[in-house]
């Protein structure tokens, strides 16, 4: 099935978009490719790419997740330990392990949840 419309992508609402973008760039290597700014310079919305997956971050005055919670985004990292170290250093909290040594759930300081996975070992 093909479509002239781009595929759906997660949209995170945060109270400080600039800080969230800096966090996602530093921790996950996110690449911003589009930003909309307000006249005062604050970032209203930005599209980012992490590991080939696009998502949007936008600023909102309500607390993050107030309208029913944020999605859990998954990043597969060859060096998952390095991603977790950067995340903790940037203020994220490991909130759960999923029962497998390949997967860890963390919550960033903006309220987003991320699953960090290691690639499957070659067979």
Secondary structure, DSSP 8 states (H G I E B T S, - for coil): ---SS-----EEEES-HHHHHHHHHHHH--EEEEEEE-TTS-EEEEEEEETTEEEEEEE-SS-TTTTT---EEEEE-TTHHHHHHHHHHTT-EEEEE-SSTTEEEEE-TTS-EEEEE------
